[in-house]
Amino acid sequence: MSFPRIVVGVLLLASLLMAQAPPAPMTADQEIAALKASVKAAQSAGDNAWVLTSSALVLLMTGPGLALFYCGLVRKKNVLGTMMQSFAMMALITVLWAVCGYSLSFSEGNPFIGGLNYLFLNGVGAEPNTDYAPTIPHQTFMIYQLMFAIITPALITGAFAERVRFGALLLFSALWALIVYFPAAHMVWGKGGLLAVAFGSKTPVYDFAGGTVVHITSGFSALVTALYLGKRNGYPSEPMKPHNLVLSFTGACLLWFGWFGFNAGSALAASGLATSAFVATHFASAAGALAWMAAERIRSGKASALGAISGSVAGLATITQASGFVAPFPALLIGAMGGFICFLMVIIIKSKFGYDDSLDAFGVHGVGGVIGCMMTGVFGSRLINGQAGPLGLVDGNPGQILNQGIGALTGIALAVVGTLICLKVTDMVLGMRMKPYEETAGMDLNIHGEEGYNFES
C-alpha cells in the first residue's frame, strides 16, 4: 500500500472517530440557559400566533361584521354604498397607517402625538418592540394596532348613513385619522403619551382595548357629523325601516365573535389576562342583549331581534375599556348598564331631541364608551390585571375615577374639535352631502353605478 493511501485512510478513520465521539456534557448553567431559551421561543411562538389570529378577528369585525350590520339597517337602495364605506376603510387606513399612521401613534414624540421614527414602517420588523410587546415581533404589534385604526372611522359612518358622497367620505376619513385617531392612540397607548398608564403618566387612564381611543372618539364624532349634515330627506316623517334584518343579525354575530380578538387580543400574549378579557367580553355582551330586550319588553311588550343585537353591541362597546381589568360579575353589570342606558339614548333621548344618528353610532358607541371608561375606574382590580398598586375604587383608589373622567373628556374634546375641522375642510374641497335627487335615487346607483339586488329572471 502506498504512503498517500495510508495517510488518507488514517484521516478517514480519525474523522469517523471524531464524528462518533459524544459531545462534551453541558454544565448546569448551560442547561438552564438552554431551557430558558426554549421556553422563551415557545412563549414567543404562542403569543405571536394568538395576536396574529386576533388581528384577523378584528379585521373581520369591519368586513364583513360591521358592513353587514350597517347595510341591513339601511334602505335597499343604499346597501352596497353602505358596505363600501366599511370596505373602503380597510384599504384607505391601511395605506395611511403604513405611510405615517403607525409612527404618529406609537413612535416616541411629545405627549399629544408621536414622532416620525417609524415613517414608512422604517425599523418595524421581526424583532420585538420591548416598549409595547416584548414577546412578539414589532410587525405583529403594528398590524394588530392597524385593525383598530380601520374600524374606528368605519363606526362613524353609521351616523351619516345614506347621505354622504363617497369621495367626501374618503377625504374626511383620512383627515379624521390624522387629526383625531392617531393623536388619541398616542395619548392613551403611546410611549410618552399624555394619559398613557404604561409609561408613567401623571394622569393615567386605563383603557385596555379602546373604550376611549375607539368608542368615545368615534361615537362623539358620529354625533357631530349627524348634527352638521342634518337629517336624511324625509326623516322622520317617512318610514326608513331596515331593509334586511337578517344581514344585520349576521353582522352582529360576527361582531360578537370578532370582539374576542378586539379585547382578549389586547393582552398581546396568550396568557391568563387574555382569558380574563375573553370571559369579560362574552359576559358583557350577553348581559347587554338581555338588558335591552328587557327594557324593550317593558316599554312596548315585545323584545325585537334588532333590540337584541343592538344590546349585545352596546354591551361589547361598554366593556371594551374595562375588559382587561374587571372580574366576570362586574363585567356582567357593566354590560347590563350599557344595554339599558344605550337603549334609553337610542329609543327615548334621540327621539326627544330629533337628531338623525341614522344607525345609532353615538347612542351605542359614544355613550357606551363613556360608561365603560368610568366603570373601569370603579371596578378595575389589580387582582385581574396584575398591577403593582391599587387600580380602581374596589382596590381602594377612588381617585382613578377622576382620571378616567379626564380621559373621557379629553377624547370627547379631541373628537368634537377635530371632527368639525375635518367636516369644514371636506365640505370646502368636495362637498360632504349628496344632492336631494341623489339621496332619493340612492347611493348604489348614483355613486357606484350598480344595485345590491337584481330581481330579474
SETIBA-61264 format. One record per residue (C-alpha): residue number from 0; x, y, z. Coordinates in pm, 1 decimal. Layout:
REM residues N
ATOM num       c1       c2       c3
ATOM NUM        X        Y        Z
...
This chain:
REM residues 457
ATOM num       c1       c2       c3
ATOM   0      0.0      0.0      0.0
ATOM   1    135.0    338.1    -98.6
ATOM   2    207.6    607.2    155.1
ATOM   3    -63.4    850.5     28.1
ATOM   4   -328.4    581.5     66.9
ATOM   5   -217.6    517.2    425.1
ATOM   6   -245.0    888.2    503.1
ATOM   7   -592.9    909.5    350.7
ATOM   8   -705.4    601.3    546.4
ATOM   9   -577.6    742.5    873.8
ATOM  10   -751.4   1074.0    814.0
ATOM  11  -1082.0    899.3    730.5
ATOM  12  -1057.5    685.0   1042.5
ATOM  13   -982.0    989.9   1258.1
ATOM  14  -1277.2   1185.0   1118.3
ATOM  15  -1507.0    886.6   1177.9
ATOM  16  -1396.9    854.6   1539.0
ATOM  17  -1440.0   1227.7   1595.0
ATOM  18  -1791.6   1222.7   1443.6
ATOM  19  -1896.3    940.5   1674.9
ATOM  20  -1743.9   1094.1   1982.5
ATOM  21  -2012.2   1202.7   2234.2
ATOM  22  -2047.7   1577.7   2287.0
ATOM  23  -1899.3   1726.9   2594.3
ATOM  24  -2158.1   1735.4   2873.8
ATOM  25  -2318.6   2077.6   2940.2
ATOM  26  -2268.4   2247.0   3267.7
ATOM  27  -2567.4   2319.8   3490.3
ATOM  28  -2562.3   2683.5   3388.2
ATOM  29  -2561.8   2588.5   3019.9
ATOM  30  -2855.0   2352.9   3070.4
ATOM  31  -3053.9   2625.0   3248.5
ATOM  32  -2973.1   2875.8   2972.8
ATOM  33  -3081.5   2631.6   2701.6
ATOM  34  -3405.5   2557.1   2887.1
ATOM  35  -3482.2   2927.9   2925.9
ATOM  36  -3417.6   2986.6   2554.6
ATOM  37  -3650.9   2701.3   2464.8
ATOM  38  -3927.6   2832.5   2692.6
ATOM  39  -3884.9   3186.4   2556.3
ATOM  40  -3907.9   3062.9   2196.8
ATOM  41  -4222.2   2862.8   2276.0
ATOM  42  -4382.7   3160.0   2451.6
ATOM  43  -4299.6   3391.7   2162.4
ATOM  44  -4445.3   3147.7   1909.6
ATOM  45  -4767.2   3108.3   2109.6
ATOM  46  -4808.2   3480.6   2172.8
ATOM  47  -4737.8   3562.2   1809.7
ATOM  48  -4993.7   3309.0   1688.5
ATOM  49  -5260.9   3449.7   1921.4
ATOM  50  -5201.2   3813.7   1830.9
ATOM  51  -5197.3   3738.3   1457.1
ATOM  52  -5524.2   3546.3   1499.7
ATOM  53  -5665.8   3839.0   1695.7
ATOM  54  -5560.2   4074.9   1417.5
ATOM  55  -5764.1   3871.4   1170.6
ATOM  56  -6060.1   3869.0   1411.2
ATOM  57  -6055.0   4247.5   1446.4
ATOM  58  -6037.9   4292.1   1068.1
ATOM  59  -6337.4   4057.7   1039.6
ATOM  60  -6526.7   4299.2   1265.0
ATOM  61  -6509.5   4567.3    994.1
ATOM  62  -6567.6   4345.0    693.7
ATOM  63  -6792.2   4151.8    696.4
ATOM  64  -6913.6   4223.9   1053.2
ATOM  65  -6980.1   4597.3   1057.9
ATOM  66  -7050.4   4607.1    683.6
ATOM  67  -7333.3   4354.2    721.5
ATOM  68  -7461.0   4503.6   1046.8
ATOM  69  -7489.2   4851.9    897.7
ATOM  70  -7606.2   4758.0    546.9
ATOM  71  -7904.6   4562.4    675.6
ATOM  72  -8024.1   4867.2    869.0
ATOM  73  -8044.4   5100.0    567.3
ATOM  74  -8289.7   5102.0    275.0
ATOM  75  -8215.4   4858.2     -6.1
ATOM  76  -8113.6   5137.6   -246.4
ATOM  77  -7815.0   5209.3    -18.1
ATOM  78  -7699.1   4858.5     72.5
ATOM  79  -7384.0   4849.3   -145.5
ATOM  80  -7291.7   5208.4    -72.9
ATOM  81  -7306.2   5137.1    298.7
ATOM  82  -7095.7   4822.3    269.0
ATOM  83  -6843.8   5009.9     55.1
ATOM  84  -6790.2   5262.7    330.9
ATOM  85  -6663.1   4991.5    566.4
ATOM  86  -6463.4   4818.6    293.0
ATOM  87  -6302.5   5145.3    185.1
ATOM  88  -6169.3   5197.1    537.0
ATOM  89  -5988.9   4863.1    513.2
ATOM  90  -5796.2   4993.0    212.6
ATOM  91  -5758.0   5363.9    289.3
ATOM  92  -5649.9   5343.4    653.7
ATOM  93  -5408.0   5058.0    580.1
ATOM  94  -5211.5   5272.0    334.4
ATOM  95  -5222.2   5576.6    561.8
ATOM  96  -5107.4   5362.8    857.1
ATOM  97  -4810.6   5229.2    661.9
ATOM  98  -4702.1   5574.7    547.8
ATOM  99  -4729.0   5766.2    874.7
ATOM 100  -5015.5   5649.5   1098.6
ATOM 101  -4825.1   5390.1   1296.5
ATOM 102  -4538.3   5628.4   1357.1
ATOM 103  -4766.3   5912.7   1468.2
ATOM 104  -4943.7   5675.0   1706.9
ATOM 105  -4662.5   5469.8   1858.9
ATOM 106  -4331.0   5638.0   1789.4
ATOM 107  -4193.6   5842.6   2077.3
ATOM 108  -4277.6   6207.9   2024.4
ATOM 109  -4449.4   6452.1   2258.0
ATOM 110  -4746.6   6398.6   2495.0
ATOM 111  -5000.5   6461.1   2216.3
ATOM 112  -4861.9   6299.3   1901.6
ATOM 113  -4589.3   6052.4   1810.4
ATOM 114  -4277.4   6123.1   1612.1
ATOM 115  -4153.5   6013.5   1269.7
ATOM 116  -3917.4   5732.6   1372.2
ATOM 117  -4137.9   5466.5   1211.5
ATOM 118  -4230.6   5665.1    899.9
ATOM 119  -4296.7   5423.5    610.4
ATOM 120  -4260.3   5147.4    873.8
ATOM 121  -3888.3   5211.5    899.8
ATOM 122  -3743.4   4984.1   1170.0
ATOM 123  -4065.1   4784.3   1211.9
ATOM 124  -3951.8   4426.2   1162.0
ATOM 125  -3925.9   4085.1   1323.2
ATOM 126  -3753.7   4196.9   1643.0
ATOM 127  -3989.6   4282.0   1932.3
ATOM 128  -4050.6   4638.7   2041.2
ATOM 129  -3997.0   4591.7   2412.8
ATOM 130  -4178.1   4916.5   2494.6
ATOM 131  -4508.0   4761.9   2385.5
ATOM 132  -4492.8   4382.6   2341.3
ATOM 133  -4167.0   4206.6   2431.2
ATOM 134  -4267.3   3855.1   2317.4
ATOM 135  -4398.3   3921.6   1965.1
ATOM 136  -4242.9   4074.1   1653.1
ATOM 137  -4274.7   4450.4   1623.1
ATOM 138  -4450.0   4397.2   1290.1
ATOM 139  -4715.6   4181.4   1459.7
ATOM 140  -4788.7   4457.6   1710.3
ATOM 141  -4807.1   4707.9   1425.1
ATOM 142  -5056.3   4505.5   1218.9
ATOM 143  -5272.4   4435.9   1523.5
ATOM 144  -5299.9   4804.9   1605.7
ATOM 145  -5382.6   4879.4   1242.4
ATOM 146  -5707.2   4682.4   1272.5
ATOM 147  -5825.0   4919.5   1547.0
ATOM 148  -5741.7   5218.1   1329.2
ATOM 149  -5950.4   5067.1   1046.9
ATOM 150  -6271.6   5000.9   1237.3
ATOM 151  -6284.1   5331.7   1426.7
ATOM 152  -6369.9   5565.0   1134.5
ATOM 153  -6590.7   5288.7    992.0
ATOM 154  -6805.1   5313.5   1306.2
ATOM 155  -6866.8   5683.3   1238.6
ATOM 156  -7028.4   5607.8    902.5
ATOM 157  -7335.8   5476.9   1082.3
ATOM 158  -7424.6   5830.5   1189.0
ATOM 159  -7440.2   5976.1    839.3
ATOM 160  -7563.9   5669.9    651.2
ATOM 161  -7747.5   5725.2    321.3
ATOM 162  -7643.7   6085.9    262.3
ATOM 163  -7264.7   6135.2    212.9
ATOM 164  -7064.7   6133.5   -110.2
ATOM 165  -6807.1   5855.7   -143.7
ATOM 166  -6514.7   6083.0   -234.3
ATOM 167  -6600.2   6309.1     57.9
ATOM 168  -6607.8   6007.7    287.5
ATOM 169  -6253.1   5913.3    185.3
ATOM 170  -6115.0   6263.4    238.2
ATOM 171  -6298.9   6309.2    566.3
ATOM 172  -6181.2   5970.6    699.3
ATOM 173  -5818.3   6035.2    607.8
ATOM 174  -5825.6   6374.7    777.2
ATOM 175  -6006.3   6230.4   1078.5
ATOM 176  -5747.2   5957.8   1124.2
ATOM 177  -5467.5   6216.5   1112.8
ATOM 178  -5632.4   6474.2   1338.0
ATOM 179  -5827.3   6256.0   1583.3
ATOM 180  -5738.4   5886.7   1586.9
ATOM 181  -5358.7   5894.9   1568.7
ATOM 182  -5326.7   6155.9   1847.0
ATOM 183  -5582.5   5971.6   2063.4
ATOM 184  -5397.8   5640.3   2024.2
ATOM 185  -5067.6   5806.6   2111.6
ATOM 186  -5201.8   5991.0   2415.8
ATOM 187  -5355.1   5677.0   2569.4
ATOM 188  -5127.5   5395.0   2446.6
ATOM 189  -4811.9   5550.3   2301.4
ATOM 190  -4473.8   5594.4   2468.7
ATOM 191  -4470.0   5937.7   2630.5
ATOM 192  -4843.1   5985.2   2573.9
ATOM 193  -5032.0   6233.5   2790.2
ATOM 194  -5257.7   5968.9   2950.3
ATOM 195  -5052.9   5651.6   2895.6
ATOM 196  -5055.2   5424.7   3201.6
ATOM 197  -4770.9   5205.7   3078.1
ATOM 198  -4530.3   5498.3   3061.1
ATOM 199  -4591.0   5666.2   3395.0
ATOM 200  -4839.1   5937.7   3302.3
ATOM 201  -4929.3   6182.0   3579.0
ATOM 202  -5294.3   6130.8   3480.5
ATOM 203  -5307.8   5760.9   3392.0
ATOM 204  -5617.2   5643.4   3205.8
ATOM 205  -5677.4   5269.7   3195.7
ATOM 206  -5802.5   5171.2   2851.4
ATOM 207  -5741.2   4805.3   2784.2
ATOM 208  -5882.0   4773.4   2432.7
ATOM 209  -6005.7   5110.7   2312.2
ATOM 210  -6305.9   5243.0   2502.9
ATOM 211  -6161.9   5594.1   2487.3
ATOM 212  -5943.6   5560.4   2178.3
ATOM 213  -6207.0   5385.6   1965.3
ATOM 214  -6559.7   5417.7   2103.8
ATOM 215  -6561.7   5761.6   2264.7
ATOM 216  -6379.8   5926.2   1973.2
ATOM 217  -6591.6   5757.1   1705.3
ATOM 218  -6918.6   5795.3   1897.6
ATOM 219  -6889.4   6167.7   1963.2
ATOM 220  -6752.1   6228.0   1614.9
ATOM 221  -7062.7   6048.6   1488.3
ATOM 222  -7286.0   6287.8   1681.4
ATOM 223  -7103.1   6589.4   1539.6
ATOM 224  -7135.7   6461.6   1181.9
ATOM 225  -7506.1   6385.4   1226.8
ATOM 226  -7573.5   6736.6   1357.0
ATOM 227  -7353.6   6903.6   1095.2
ATOM 228  -7502.7   6723.0    796.4
ATOM 229  -7863.0   6735.7    911.4
ATOM 230  -8136.7   6479.8    871.6
ATOM 231  -8192.9   6248.0    578.9
ATOM 232  -8451.4   6372.8    331.2
ATOM 233  -8790.1   6273.8    469.0
ATOM 234  -8668.5   6190.0    818.5
ATOM 235  -8859.1   6128.6   1044.3
ATOM 236  -9193.3   6165.1    862.2
ATOM 237  -9118.5   5898.0    600.0
ATOM 238  -9062.6   5535.1    706.5
ATOM 239  -8695.3   5437.5    691.0
ATOM 240  -8710.1   5083.3    822.3
ATOM 241  -8416.7   4841.0    795.6
ATOM 242  -8444.6   4660.2    462.4
ATOM 243  -8288.7   4329.4    575.1
ATOM 244  -8251.5   4247.1    944.4
ATOM 245  -8113.7   3904.0    854.3
ATOM 246  -7798.2   4073.5    725.6
ATOM 247  -7777.1   4287.5   1039.7
ATOM 248  -7826.7   3982.5   1260.2
ATOM 249  -7542.5   3801.2   1083.8
ATOM 250  -7319.7   4108.2   1112.7
ATOM 251  -7390.8   4142.2   1484.5
ATOM 252  -7294.9   3779.0   1545.3
ATOM 253  -6970.7   3834.6   1354.5
ATOM 254  -6904.2   4143.8   1565.2
ATOM 255  -6953.3   3943.0   1885.6
ATOM 256  -6716.6   3676.4   1751.7
ATOM 257  -6453.6   3923.5   1632.0
ATOM 258  -6467.4   4121.9   1956.3
ATOM 259  -6276.5   3842.1   2130.3
ATOM 260  -5977.4   3944.5   1919.4
ATOM 261  -6050.1   4309.6   1991.3
ATOM 262  -6044.5   4267.6   2369.7
ATOM 263  -5864.5   3942.5   2453.2
ATOM 264  -5604.2   4011.4   2185.9
ATOM 265  -5517.4   4334.7   2365.6
ATOM 266  -5334.8   4126.3   2626.3
ATOM 267  -5073.6   4091.8   2346.2
ATOM 268  -4998.3   3742.7   2474.3
ATOM 269  -5160.9   3401.4   2500.3
ATOM 270  -5196.2   3446.4   2874.8
ATOM 271  -5433.2   3432.6   3167.4
ATOM 272  -5506.1   3801.2   3113.3
ATOM 273  -5627.5   3721.0   2761.3
ATOM 274  -5859.6   3459.0   2908.6
ATOM 275  -5994.2   3706.6   3164.1
ATOM 276  -6063.9   3965.6   2892.8
ATOM 277  -6226.4   3698.3   2675.2
ATOM 278  -6463.1   3599.6   2958.8
ATOM 279  -6547.5   3960.6   3045.9
ATOM 280  -6623.5   4034.3   2680.3
ATOM 281  -6861.7   3742.4   2642.0
ATOM 282  -7042.2   3805.0   2969.0
ATOM 283  -7092.7   4175.9   2897.5
ATOM 284  -7234.1   4113.2   2551.1
ATOM 285  -7483.9   3862.8   2687.1
ATOM 286  -7589.2   4097.6   2967.4
ATOM 287  -7624.4   4389.4   2726.1
ATOM 288  -7853.0   4188.7   2498.7
ATOM 289  -8073.9   4079.0   2787.2
ATOM 290  -8093.1   4430.9   2934.3
ATOM 291  -8200.8   4584.0   2602.2
ATOM 292  -8458.8   4309.0   2544.3
ATOM 293  -8598.6   4353.3   2895.4
ATOM 294  -8626.4   4730.8   2853.2
ATOM 295  -8797.7   4681.3   2518.6
ATOM 296  -9039.0   4426.7   2664.2
ATOM 297  -9134.1   4663.5   2944.6
ATOM 298  -9182.5   4958.9   2709.3
ATOM 299  -9360.4   4800.1   2412.6
ATOM 300  -9449.3   4448.1   2518.0
ATOM 301  -9214.7   4284.4   2266.5
ATOM 302  -8844.6   4205.1   2253.4
ATOM 303  -8724.4   4254.3   1896.1
ATOM 304  -8436.1   4095.1   1707.7
ATOM 305  -8299.7   4442.5   1631.1
ATOM 306  -8311.8   4526.2   2000.5
ATOM 307  -8131.4   4205.9   2094.8
ATOM 308  -7841.5   4262.3   1856.5
ATOM 309  -7823.2   4632.0   1944.4
ATOM 310  -7799.0   4540.7   2312.2
ATOM 311  -7521.7   4291.2   2252.0
ATOM 312  -7316.5   4550.9   2061.2
ATOM 313  -7384.6   4805.3   2338.0
ATOM 314  -7255.4   4557.9   2594.9
ATOM 315  -6944.2   4495.7   2386.9
ATOM 316  -6874.7   4865.8   2336.7
ATOM 317  -6919.8   4929.1   2708.7
ATOM 318  -6688.7   4651.4   2832.3
ATOM 319  -6405.6   4726.5   2588.8
ATOM 320  -6216.5   4969.0   2812.1
ATOM 321  -6258.7   4756.4   3124.9
ATOM 322  -6218.8   4410.0   2972.7
ATOM 323  -5864.3   4351.9   3097.5
ATOM 324  -5925.6   4498.2   3442.3
ATOM 325  -6251.5   4354.1   3579.2
ATOM 326  -6377.2   4020.9   3711.5
ATOM 327  -6665.2   3830.1   3545.5
ATOM 328  -6951.7   3959.6   3759.3
ATOM 329  -6857.1   4327.5   3732.1
ATOM 330  -6839.2   4259.1   3357.1
ATOM 331  -7199.2   4136.4   3367.2
ATOM 332  -7302.5   4453.4   3549.2
ATOM 333  -7114.0   4680.3   3309.0
ATOM 334  -7269.1   4505.8   3008.5
ATOM 335  -7618.5   4533.4   3155.7
ATOM 336  -7565.5   4904.3   3223.4
ATOM 337  -7453.3   4950.1   2866.4
ATOM 338  -7755.8   4770.8   2725.2
ATOM 339  -8007.5   4961.3   2937.8
ATOM 340  -7857.8   5312.3   2916.8
ATOM 341  -7787.4   5285.7   2542.9
ATOM 342  -8149.4   5173.1   2495.7
ATOM 343  -8263.9   5492.6   2666.0
ATOM 344  -8036.1   5702.3   2443.7
ATOM 345  -8141.8   5535.6   2118.1
ATOM 346  -8514.2   5492.2   2179.2
ATOM 347  -8605.8   5786.8   2402.3
ATOM 348  -8340.9   6060.7   2405.9
ATOM 349  -8277.1   6058.1   2030.0
ATOM 350  -8648.8   6086.3   1960.7
ATOM 351  -8683.4   6370.1   2209.8
ATOM 352  -8405.5   6579.5   2054.0
ATOM 353  -8477.2   6474.8   1695.6
ATOM 354  -8121.8   6437.6   1560.9
ATOM 355  -8064.4   6180.0   1286.2
ATOM 356  -7791.6   5947.5   1409.2
ATOM 357  -7902.0   5704.7   1139.5
ATOM 358  -7762.3   5378.5   1275.6
ATOM 359  -7708.4   5492.6   1636.2
ATOM 360  -7329.5   5517.5   1632.5
ATOM 361  -7339.2   5782.2   1905.0
ATOM 362  -7613.3   5619.1   2112.2
ATOM 363  -7427.2   5287.7   2128.7
ATOM 364  -7055.4   5360.2   2091.2
ATOM 365  -7026.4   5712.6   2229.8
ATOM 366  -7249.6   5658.3   2530.1
ATOM 367  -7130.4   5302.4   2585.2
ATOM 368  -6769.3   5415.9   2566.7
ATOM 369  -6820.2   5679.5   2838.3
ATOM 370  -6996.5   5429.7   3067.3
ATOM 371  -6716.2   5176.8   3020.1
ATOM 372  -6449.1   5438.9   3080.9
ATOM 373  -6599.2   5544.2   3412.7
ATOM 374  -6678.0   5188.9   3527.9
ATOM 375  -6313.9   5094.8   3470.5
ATOM 376  -6229.3   5344.3   3744.2
ATOM 377  -6484.6   5178.2   3972.5
ATOM 378  -6434.6   4804.0   3915.5
ATOM 379  -6075.6   4785.2   3788.9
ATOM 380  -5880.8   4540.4   4004.0
ATOM 381  -5509.6   4466.6   4030.1
ATOM 382  -5605.5   4104.4   4107.3
ATOM 383  -5720.1   4073.6   3745.6
ATOM 384  -5456.3   4280.4   3571.3
ATOM 385  -5155.6   4223.8   3795.5
ATOM 386  -5087.8   4592.8   3854.5
ATOM 387  -4842.3   4663.7   4133.3
ATOM 388  -5067.1   4916.3   4306.7
ATOM 389  -5439.7   4976.4   4352.4
ATOM 390  -5622.3   5020.3   4024.0
ATOM 391  -5982.6   5132.9   4080.3
ATOM 392  -6232.2   5211.9   4353.5
ATOM 393  -6268.0   4844.9   4453.1
ATOM 394  -5892.1   4841.5   4513.5
ATOM 395  -5914.0   5149.4   4734.4
ATOM 396  -5817.7   5402.8   4468.3
ATOM 397  -6123.4   5630.4   4421.2
ATOM 398  -5904.0   5892.8   4254.7
ATOM 399  -5889.0   5676.5   3943.9
ATOM 400  -6250.0   5767.8   3867.8
ATOM 401  -6135.6   6128.4   3824.0
ATOM 402  -5854.2   6016.9   3594.9
ATOM 403  -6099.0   5817.2   3385.4
ATOM 404  -6325.3   6120.3   3363.9
ATOM 405  -6033.5   6332.5   3242.2
ATOM 406  -5960.3   6068.2   2980.1
ATOM 407  -6321.1   6063.8   2861.8
ATOM 408  -6337.7   6442.7   2840.4
ATOM 409  -6007.4   6452.9   2651.2
ATOM 410  -6138.6   6202.2   2399.0
ATOM 411  -6465.3   6394.3   2361.3
ATOM 412  -6292.9   6731.0   2314.8
ATOM 413  -6048.8   6592.2   2059.9
ATOM 414  -6332.0   6422.0   1870.7
ATOM 415  -6560.5   6725.6   1862.1
ATOM 416  -6298.4   6981.9   1760.7
ATOM 417  -6114.1   6751.5   1522.8
ATOM 418  -6431.7   6632.7   1351.9
ATOM 419  -6555.1   6986.5   1293.8
ATOM 420  -6223.2   7073.3   1128.4
ATOM 421  -6242.6   6762.9    907.3
ATOM 422  -6602.6   6836.7    808.1
ATOM 423  -6531.3   7200.1    722.4
ATOM 424  -6225.7   7116.7    511.7
ATOM 425  -6400.6   6832.3    328.7
ATOM 426  -6708.8   7043.5    267.7
ATOM 427  -6499.4   7323.1    117.4
ATOM 428  -6298.2   7089.7   -104.7
ATOM 429  -6558.1   6836.4   -222.5
ATOM 430  -6890.7   6893.9    -51.8
ATOM 431  -6999.7   6633.2    201.2
ATOM 432  -7366.1   6582.2    133.1
ATOM 433  -7538.5   6421.4   -164.3
ATOM 434  -7791.0   6624.4   -363.6
ATOM 435  -8159.5   6566.7   -279.1
ATOM 436  -8224.7   6382.9   -606.7
ATOM 437  -7919.3   6161.9   -541.2
ATOM 438  -8049.5   6070.2   -198.1
ATOM 439  -8387.4   5987.2   -349.6
ATOM 440  -8234.5   5754.3   -608.6
ATOM 441  -7992.4   5602.3   -357.3
ATOM 442  -7618.4   5566.4   -312.6
ATOM 443  -7587.4   5242.9   -505.4
ATOM 444  -7692.1   5379.0   -843.7
ATOM 445  -7575.4   5739.2   -807.1
ATOM 446  -7235.1   5678.5   -650.4
ATOM 447  -7136.4   5328.1   -756.4
ATOM 448  -7347.7   5265.9  -1067.5
ATOM 449  -7479.7   4930.1   -951.9
ATOM 450  -7751.4   4772.5   -743.0
ATOM 451  -7727.8   4540.6   -446.3
ATOM 452  -8026.0   4334.6   -556.5
ATOM 453  -8118.6   4228.2   -909.2
ATOM 454  -8454.3   4053.1   -924.4
ATOM 455  -8459.9   3997.3  -1299.7
ATOM 456  -8548.6   3642.6  -1400.3
